[in-house]
Amino acid sequence: MYNAFRECGWAAWLCLLIGFAGSGVGLVGVVLLAAKQRGAAMGAGVIAVALGALAMGAGVVGQQSGLSRMEAALSGTSIDPSQKERIRAVGTLEASRCISVGAGTGALPFLLGAVAVGLGLALRKQPAA
């Protein structure tokens, strides 16, 4: 995972920041659920799910940024044409690592948030018939 984090670059740090925040909010949602604060738990769960998805989205943005920088570097005339395909292959591999970093950092907040929302909905009081 360290190599993927390093190869992803700045976007990995953004994914990590969002993932930590989302994990904290998701954990708060689960704790609120255990404390029978269903409404607050569901609110925290929705925020955690959104932050989990945002971390994953930041991975996609990082991948696109890496691919764009690679193509910009290859568009110049200073690169030997025989080396362009090798550079493109390595650059594409490194840029794709952002997807795994985004998925890895966004999975826990997404899961915790989904648990808080799902259990909050399942435990809601049913109206008397």
ZIWOGI-V607849 format. One record per residue. RES is the residue in three letters. SS is DSSP state (@ for helix, = for strand, . for the rest). PHI is phi as a letter, one per 40 degrees, with the letter a starting at -180 (NA if undefined). OMEGA is omega in whole degrees, -180 to 180 (* if undefined). Layout:
((RES SS PHI OMEGA) (RES SS PHI OMEGA))
This chain:
((MET . NA -179) (TYR @ c -180) (ASN @ c 178) (ALA @ c 179) (PHE @ c -179) (ARG @ c -178) (GLU @ c 179) (CYS @ c 177) (GLY . g -174) (TRP @ d -177) (ALA @ c 178) (ALA @ c 178) (TRP @ c 177) (LEU @ c 177) (CYS @ d -180) (LEU @ c 179) (LEU @ c -180) (ILE @ c 180) (GLY @ c 177) (PHE @ c 179) (ALA @ c 180) (GLY @ c 178) (SER @ c 177) (GLY @ c 179) (VAL @ c 178) (GLY @ c 178) (LEU @ c 176) (VAL @ c 178) (GLY @ c 179) (VAL @ c 178) (VAL @ c 178) (LEU @ c 177) (LEU @ c 178) (ALA @ c 179) (ALA . c 177) (LYS . g 174) (GLN . b -171) (ARG @ d -178) (GLY @ c 179) (ALA @ c 179) (ALA @ c 179) (MET @ c 177) (GLY @ c 178) (ALA @ c 179) (GLY @ c 178) (VAL @ c 178) (ILE @ c 180) (ALA @ c 178) (VAL @ c 179) (ALA @ c 179) (LEU @ c 175) (GLY @ c 178) (ALA @ c 178) (LEU @ c 177) (ALA @ c 177) (MET @ c 178) (GLY @ c 177) (ALA @ c 175) (GLY @ c 178) (VAL @ c 178) (VAL @ c 177) (GLY @ c 178) (GLN @ c -179) (GLN @ c 177) (SER @ c 179) (GLY @ c 178) (LEU @ c 179) (SER @ c 179) (ARG @ c 179) (MET @ c -180) (GLU @ c 177) (ALA @ c 179) (ALA @ c -179) (LEU @ c -176) (SER . c 180) (GLY . c -179) (THR . c -177) (SER . c 180) (ILE . c 177) (ASP . c -178) (PRO @ d 180) (SER @ c -178) (GLN @ c -174) (LYS @ c -178) (GLU @ c 177) (ARG @ c 179) (ILE @ c 180) (ARG @ c -180) (ALA @ c -180) (VAL @ c 180) (GLY @ c 178) (THR @ c 177) (LEU @ c -180) (GLU @ c 180) (ALA @ c -179) (SER @ c 178) (ARG @ c 179) (CYS @ c 178) (ILE @ c -180) (SER @ c 177) (VAL @ c 179) (GLY @ c 179) (ALA @ c -180) (GLY @ c -179) (THR @ c -180) (GLY @ c -175) (ALA @ c -177) (LEU @ c 178) (PRO @ c 178) (PHE @ c -179) (LEU @ c 179) (LEU @ c 178) (GLY @ c 179) (ALA @ c 177) (VAL @ c -179) (ALA @ c 180) (VAL @ c -178) (GLY @ c 179) (LEU @ c 176) (GLY @ c 177) (LEU @ c -179) (ALA @ c -176) (LEU . c -179) (ARG . c -178) (LYS . c 178) (GLN . c 178) (PRO . c 180) (ALA . c -178) (ALA . c *))
